[in-house]
Protein backbone atom coordinates (compact mmCIF):
# COMPACT_ATOMS: atom_id res chain seq x y z
CA UNK A 1 0.00 0.00 0.00
CA UNK A 2 1.50 3.34 -1.04
CA UNK A 3 1.62 6.21 1.43
CA UNK A 4 -0.13 9.43 0.58
CA UNK A 5 2.14 12.44 0.06
CA UNK A 6 -0.60 14.86 1.07
CA UNK A 7 0.47 16.77 4.17
CA UNK A 8 -2.07 17.77 6.75
CA UNK A 9 -2.24 21.25 8.20
CA UNK A 10 -0.65 21.53 11.67
CA UNK A 11 -3.02 22.07 14.60
CA UNK A 12 -2.31 25.24 16.60
CA UNK A 13 -3.71 26.39 19.93
CA UNK A 14 -4.29 29.93 18.60
CA UNK A 15 -5.63 30.89 15.17
CA UNK A 16 -3.22 32.38 12.63
CA UNK A 17 -4.43 35.97 13.11
CA UNK A 18 -3.90 35.72 16.88
CA UNK A 19 -0.35 34.40 16.49
CA UNK A 20 0.52 37.21 14.08
CA UNK A 21 -1.12 39.83 16.33
CA UNK A 22 0.80 38.51 19.36
CA UNK A 23 4.08 38.60 17.41
CA UNK A 24 3.41 42.18 16.27
CA UNK A 25 2.60 43.18 19.85
CA UNK A 26 5.88 41.67 21.08
CA UNK A 27 7.80 43.55 18.37
CA UNK A 28 6.04 46.77 19.37
CA UNK A 29 7.00 46.28 23.01
CA UNK A 30 10.59 45.52 21.98
CA UNK A 31 10.65 48.72 19.92
CA UNK A 32 9.38 50.72 22.87
CA UNK A 33 12.05 49.19 25.11
CA UNK A 34 14.70 50.15 22.58
CA UNK A 35 13.31 53.65 22.20
CA UNK A 36 12.95 54.41 25.91
CA UNK A 37 15.99 52.61 27.27
CA UNK A 38 19.52 51.80 26.33
CA UNK A 39 20.35 49.16 23.74
CA UNK A 40 22.68 47.20 26.02
CA UNK A 41 20.15 46.63 28.80
CA UNK A 42 18.80 43.68 26.77
CA UNK A 43 15.20 44.06 27.93
CA UNK A 44 14.12 44.07 24.30
CA UNK A 45 15.68 40.67 23.48
CA UNK A 46 13.02 38.76 25.39
CA UNK A 47 10.21 40.38 23.45
CA UNK A 48 11.88 39.91 20.06
CA UNK A 49 12.51 36.23 20.83
CA UNK A 50 8.91 35.67 21.91
CA UNK A 51 7.59 37.41 18.78
CA UNK A 52 9.83 35.36 16.49
CA UNK A 53 8.89 32.22 18.38
CA UNK A 54 5.21 32.77 17.63
CA UNK A 55 5.98 33.13 13.94
CA UNK A 56 8.32 30.13 13.67
CA UNK A 57 6.88 27.54 16.09
CA UNK A 58 4.93 24.57 14.73
CA UNK A 59 3.59 22.10 17.33
CA UNK A 60 4.25 18.36 17.15
CA UNK A 61 1.57 16.56 15.21
CA UNK A 62 0.03 13.19 16.04
CA UNK A 63 1.68 11.34 13.17
CA UNK A 64 5.22 12.61 13.90
CA UNK A 65 7.69 10.63 15.94
CA UNK A 66 9.61 12.58 18.62
CA UNK A 67 12.88 12.09 16.71
CA UNK A 68 11.43 13.43 13.47
CA UNK A 69 9.98 16.45 15.29
CA UNK A 70 13.16 17.30 17.21
CA UNK A 71 15.50 17.28 14.20
CA UNK A 72 13.39 19.72 12.17
CA UNK A 73 15.10 23.11 11.72
CA UNK A 74 11.99 24.99 12.87
CA UNK A 75 11.93 23.05 16.12
CA UNK A 76 15.62 23.75 16.73
CA UNK A 77 15.17 27.47 16.01
CA UNK A 78 12.03 27.63 18.18
CA UNK A 79 13.86 25.96 21.05
CA UNK A 80 16.77 28.38 20.72
CA UNK A 81 14.40 31.36 20.77
CA UNK A 82 12.63 30.15 23.92
CA UNK A 83 15.96 29.46 25.63
CA UNK A 84 17.20 32.95 24.69
CA UNK A 85 13.99 34.54 26.00
CA UNK A 86 14.31 32.63 29.26
CA UNK A 87 17.97 33.56 29.68
CA UNK A 88 17.33 37.26 29.12
CA UNK A 89 14.39 37.13 31.54
CA UNK A 90 16.62 35.55 34.19
CA UNK A 91 19.28 38.18 33.47
CA UNK A 92 16.73 40.95 34.02
CA UNK A 93 15.54 39.37 37.26
CA UNK A 94 19.13 39.17 38.45
CA UNK A 95 19.71 42.83 37.58
CA UNK A 96 16.54 43.94 39.37
CA UNK A 97 17.22 41.92 42.53
CA UNK A 98 20.97 41.99 43.00
CA UNK A 99 22.46 44.84 40.96
CA UNK A 100 22.72 48.30 42.46
Secondary structure as GFF3:
##gff-version 3
##sequence-region A 1 100
A	DSSP	alpha_helix	16	36	.	.	.	ID=ss1
A	DSSP	three_ten_helix	39	41	.	.	.	ID=ss2
A	DSSP	alpha_helix	43	56	.	.	.	ID=ss3
A	DSSP	alpha_helix	66	70	.	.	.	ID=ss4
A	DSSP	alpha_helix	73	98	.	.	.	ID=ss5
###
